[in-house]
């Protein structure tokens, strides 16, 4: 439907205002000085904010894109920032009256004037301390997409007794989806998926050395995982994991679900 058809449907009572807003968001594109075109309706259409990959852009481009996104939807997630870049983004945030949310050991930063009302919960588990940065990127994405998060870090299978309390904690918090971030052999994701009745997103991390280094072994292990109900994203794909998990959790929050007893 084009814009006139959408407006006509609202006028004639064939469409609700909410549905019209979603359809109109498909047409919303904002150009930034000829070097970027923002999907300005993404947050309204999909519940997912604008994400800026910083590492392949100049610092000026990153700041201008972030400023335009803040002026529109009121929040933007900037990933893979470089040394010293967050200070410049902080200035952009202050100019827009936005807060700066940073993740522990993460190169991603969330700028937001306000966050959506939380609807749904995502559990985020990291196998090792070295995996926290990527897990935190996923957490920022979930926050920006309107989900509560519960986290448990350094709970990998090298100490199996750490895993079960972490899983119980996520389920007790009402998690509608669980992200399992792991490097090395990546076994945490398949173990968690075998224990729970909610979808699991396997997040392989580029931690590891020797044969299968750089997250390759973790990715292969998760892709070959036996438990059903597990999806896998790319190596270090915290943004993708957060987007998928938050979409699942928000959908789960719309449906009544028995509370975990454990």
N, C-alpha and C positions, 0 to 999 in steps of 0.2 A: 504494500500500500504506500502511495506517496502521501505527502503532508496534507494535501487538500482532502484526500479520501479519509484519512484518520480523523481530521477535524469534522468532516461531514458525518462520520459515524457517531461521534460524540453528540453532535447537534441533534441527530435523529434518534438518539437513545439506543443505538446498536452497539455501542462500546462504552466502557467506563472510563473515567478520567485516568485511573491507574493504568489501564491497558493502553490508553492513548499515550501516556507518558513513556511507557516502555517502547512502543512502536516509534515514537518520534525520536527517541534516543539513538535509534539506528542511523538517523540522518545527521546527528550532531558531530561535526568535525571542526576543530579549531586549528588554524595554521599559525605557526610560530616563526615569523621572519623567513619563511621559505625553506627552513631546514628541518621542520618537524610538523606533523599533523596529528593532533591529539584526538583520540576517541573520547570526546567529551561526554558521551552518554553512557559510557561503560558502567560506571558506578550505579546509575539508575537502572540499567538494563540487566546487569549481571551481578551486581553487588560487589564487584571487584574494582579497586581503584586503579588509576594510572600508575604504571611502573616504568621507571626510567633506568636503563642500563647505563651506568656512568662510565665504565672503563673504556668504551669505544667512542666517547664524545669529548669535546673540549669542555673545560670547566665553565666557560661562559654559556655554552649550549645547555649544559645540565642545569645551571641556575635559572636560565630563562624558561626552560621547559617546566621546571619545578614551580616557578612563580606563576606561570599561566595555569597549570593544573590546580594549584592552590586557589587561585582566583575563581576557578570554575567549580569543581566538586568539593573543594575544601580539604582535600587530602591527597598526598602523593607519596609513593614508596620509591626511594632511590637505592638501587642495588649496586654492589661492587664498586663502592667509592674508593678513591685513591687517597694516599696520605695527605692530610691537610685540607681535604675537600669538604669535610663536614662543617668546618668553621664557616665557609662561604654559604653553605646551605642553611646554617643557623641564622645568618643574616637575612636570608630570603624568608625564613619562617617568621622572624621577628617583624619584618616589614608587612607580613600578611596577618599578623596576630595569631600565629600558629605555634603549637608546641612541637618540640623535637623529641621523638622516641627512638632510643638506640637499643640495639641488642647486645648482649654480652659477647665479646670476642667476635662480633659480626661487622662486616663492611657495609651492611645495609642500614638505612635510616628512614624512619617514617616521619613525615611532616604533616601535621593535621590541625586544623582549626577546631574540629570536634570529631569524635568517633561515632559510628553508628551505634544505636542501642543494641547491646549484645543479644543475639538470638542463636542459641546453640553453643555447644562446648566441644573443643578439640583437645585431646590429650596428646602431649608431645614428649616422647622419650628419646634420649640420646644415649648410645651405648657407652661412649667414653667422653672424657673431658675434651678431647681434641675434636669431637663432633658437635660441640655446643654452638659454635658460630653459625653453622648451617642450620641447626635446629632453631636458633634464635631468628634467623631470616624467615623461617616458616612461621614462627610465632608472630612476628611483625605483620606478615601478610594476613594471618588470621584476625589479628586485632583490627587491621584496616578494613577487613571484609565483614566485620560485625560479629565476631565470635569471641567468647571467653576462652581462655587457655589454662590448662593445668600442665605443669612440666615436672619431669623427673630426669635428672641428668647423671651420667656415669652409672648406668644400670645395665651394663652389657652382660653377655653370657659368660664372660671369664669368671664372674662371680654369680652363679645362677640364683643364689639366695637374694640378690638385689632386684631381680626382675619381677618377682611375683608381687611384692608390696607396691611397686610402681604401677603395675597393671591394675591392681585392686584400687589404687588411688584414682587412676583415670576413670575407671568405670563408676566408682562411687561418686565422683564429681559429675556424672551424667554425660560423659563424652559420647558424642554421636559418631565420632571417627577418631582414630589414633594414628599419629605419625610416628614411625620408628626410624630414627636416623642412626646410621652405623657405617663405619669404615671397616678396614681390615677384611674379614670374611663376611661381614654383613648379616650374621645369623640372627640378630635381635628381631628383625622384621618378621621372619618366618616363625620364630617362636611365639611372638606376640599374636600373630594372626591365627595360630593354632589354639589360642586360649580364649579368645573373645568372640562376642556375637555382634560386633560392629565392624564396619570396613576398616582396613588398615592400609595406610600409604607407606610403602617402603621408600626411604630416602637414603640412597647410597652416598657416602661421603668420601672425598679424595684423601683419606688417611690410610696409609699403608705403604709398604716398601717391598722391594724385590719383585718376585713374580706376581703379576696381578696388581701391581701398585697403582696408586692414583685413583682408587675407587673402582677399578675394573673388576676385581674379584668380588667386591661387595655387590656391584650391579649384576654380574652374572649369577651370583648366588640367589639374589632376590628374584630375578627373572625365572630361575629354575625352581623357585620355592613350591613345595607341595601343597600348603594350605590354600583352600579356596577363600575368596573374599579379600584378596590383597592386590592392590595396584602398585606399580613401581614408576617413579619418575627418574629423570636423568641424574647423573652424578652431580652432586652439590646443588640440586634443583630445589632449594628451599622455597623459592617463590612459587614454583609449580605445585609443590606439596601442600603449601598453605592454601593456595587457591582451590585445589581439589577438595582438601579436607574441610575447609570452611563451607564450601558449597554443599557437601554431604551433611555436615552438622546442622546447617541452617534448615535444610530439608527435613532432617530427623526431628528437629525441634517443633516442627509444625504438626507432628503426629504424636499421640500419646504412646508412651513406652514404659514398660515395667522398670522400676528402679532396681539397680543391682543390689543383691544381698550377698555379702561375702565377708 
